[in-house]
């Protein structure tokens, strides 16, 4: 499996392996288009090799493959580069609404490189530690901490030249209502609800881009 960018996901559910195999469809995309036309491989696959998705075929295989990607002993090379980077965190309400993919598509379509991506379930102390720089600055600080700790979020290392400033412009003003008026095409204007559920966190200051990326892809990785 060789690609510029792949995403590994742990799926959890009743009878998860068999149910996921049904959602993916047959390995060969041509067969999938005939036998399971609504399956993911039928819709997105190209051929028997570029069939868009891989899934474990047994419990034993699932354990081995999950260990390969996600165990603390995994020797898989981390993709974070820690250079010319900023941090983006897709907030829990976006993940719950299954809108993360649309935000990632916007980021990529604007020419940014996503060099690292991982989901995190931050407890409240960790959420507050990450946002500590904004304590005393944001009047909604406590509510924002609580929201970030309320469910699964997705952290990204986003790269480009002068990325902190440019990416902030793509995200839009902190308040989605202001974003809708002044930057209607921004991420927060399109997906934000209010100042707490404003779709994404992005690094505010140039000197903090690397620090915030390191928090997710270095500090939390080594705990």
ZAMARGU-4260 file (C-alpha; in steps of 0.2 Angstrom, whole numbers, plus 5000, padded with zeros to 4 digits):
<rodrens>
0) 5000/5000/5000 | 5009/5015/4994 | 5002/5033/4994 | 5005/5051/4998 | 4992/5050/5012
5) 4982/5037/5020 | 4971/5037/5035 | 4970/5023/5048 | 4954/5022/5058 | 4949/5011/5072
10) 4930/5007/5070 | 4920/5000/5085 | 4903/4992/5085 | 4893/4976/5086 | 4899/4963/5074
15) 4910/4977/5067 | 4921/4967/5055 | 4907/4959/5046 | 4897/4975/5045 | 4912/4985/5039
20) 4915/4972/5025 | 4897/4974/5019 | 4899/4993/5019 | 4915/4992/5009 | 4909/4979/4997
25) 4919/4966/4987 | 4937/4969/4985 | 4936/4970/4966 | 4927/4986/4962 | 4920/4979/4945
30) 4912/4966/4955 | 4906/4978/4969 | 4898/4989/4956 | 4887/4974/4950 | 4884/4965/4967
35) 4884/4980/4979 | 4882/4996/4969 | 4880/5006/4985 | 4896/5000/4993 | 4910/5012/4996
40) 4922/5002/4984 | 4908/5002/4970 | 4907/5021/4972 | 4925/5026/4975 | 4936/5012/4969
45) 4945/5011/4953 | 4951/4993/4951 | 4956/4978/4962 | 4972/4987/4968 | 4965/5005/4970
50) 4949/5000/4978 | 4949/5014/4990 | 4948/5005/5007 | 4956/4991/5017 | 4947/4982/5031
55) 4952/4968/5042 | 4945/4951/5037 | 4945/4943/5055 | 4947/4947/5073 | 4965/4941/5073
60) 4969/4952/5058 | 4961/4967/5066 | 4971/4965/5082 | 4987/4964/5072 | 4983/4979/5061
65) 4977/4989/5075 | 4993/4986/5085 | 5003/4991/5069 | 4995/5008/5068 | 4990/5012/5086
70) 4999/5002/5099 | 5012/5011/5110 | 5025/4999/5104 | 5021/5003/5086 | 5037/5007/5076
75) 5026/5015/5062 | 5034/5032/5058 | 5025/5047/5064 | 5021/5059/5050 | 5022/5076/5059
80) 5035/5087/5052 | 5036/5101/5065 | 5041/5114/5052 | 5031/5128/5044 | 5016/5122/5053
85) 5000/5127/5062 | 4988/5117/5073 | 4970/5114/5068 | 4958/5105/5080 | 4941/5099/5073
90) 4929/5101/5087 | 4918/5087/5095 | 4901/5094/5088 | 4908/5093/5070 | 4914/5075/5073
95) 4897/5070/5080 | 4889/5078/5065 | 4900/5069/5053 | 4906/5085/5045 | 4925/5082/5048
100) 4928/5076/5030 | 4920/5092/5022 | 4932/5103/5033 | 4947/5092/5028 | 4942/5094/5010
105) 4941/5113/5011 | 4959/5113/5019 | 4966/5102/5005 | 4957/5111/4991 | 4965/5128/4997
110) 4982/5121/4994 | 4987/5116/5012 | 4996/5100/5017 | 4990/5090/5031 | 5005/5081/5037
115) 4998/5073/5052 | 4981/5069/5058 | 4974/5059/5073 | 4959/5058/5083 | 4959/5062/5102
120) 4947/5061/5117 | 4954/5074/5128 | 4949/5074/5147 | 4946/5090/5155 | 4963/5093/5163
125) 4971/5090/5146 | 4959/5101/5137 | 4963/5115/5149 | 4981/5112/5147 | 4981/5114/5129
130) 4970/5130/5129 | 4980/5137/5144 | 4987/5151/5132 | 4970/5158/5130 | 4965/5158/5148
135) 4961/5176/5153 | 4960/5181/5135 | 4944/5172/5130 | 4928/5176/5140 | 4921/5159/5135
140) 4937/5150/5141 | 4928/5138/5153 | 4914/5133/5141 | 4927/5130/5127 | 4937/5119/5138
145) 4922/5109/5143 | 4916/5107/5124 | 4934/5101/5119 | 4933/5088/5132 | 4915/5083/5128
150) 4919/5070/5114 | 4931/5065/5100 | 4941/5079/5091 | 4953/5078/5077 | 4970/5087/5078
155) 4979/5091/5062 | 4996/5097/5058 | 4993/5109/5043 | 5008/5116/5033 | 5012/5130/5021
160) 5023/5145/5020 | 5017/5159/5033 | 5004/5146/5038 | 4998/5152/5054 | 4991/5169/5047
165) 4985/5162/5031 | 4976/5147/5039 | 4968/5159/5052 | 4960/5168/5037 | 4953/5152/5030
170) 4946/5147/5047 | 4938/5165/5049 | 4934/5176/5064 | 4932/5167/5081 | 4913/5171/5082
175) 4904/5162/5068 | 4891/5176/5067 | 4904/5189/5063 | 4912/5176/5051 | 4896/5175/5042
180) 4896/5193/5039 | 4914/5197/5035 | 4921/5180/5028 | 4906/5170/5022 | 4917/5157/5014
185) 4927/5153/5029 | 4926/5137/5039 | 4918/5145/5054 | 4905/5154/5044 | 4900/5138/5036
190) 4901/5126/5050 | 4901/5136/5066 | 4886/5138/5078 | 4893/5150/5091 | 4909/5156/5100
195) 4911/5139/5109 | 4905/5128/5095 | 4914/5137/5081 | 4919/5122/5071 | 4938/5122/5073
200) 4952/5128/5084 | 4967/5136/5075 | 4983/5143/5081 | 4982/5162/5085 | 5000/5167/5086
205) 5014/5164/5074 | 5026/5158/5088 | 5013/5145/5095 | 5010/5135/5079 | 5024/5123/5082
210) 5020/5122/5101 | 5002/5117/5098 | 5007/5104/5085 | 5020/5097/5097 | 5007/5096/5111
215) 4996/5083/5100 | 5010/5074/5090 | 5024/5074/5103 | 5018/5077/5121 | 5002/5067/5120
220) 5010/5053/5109 | 5023/5050/5122 | 5012/5048/5137
</rodrens>
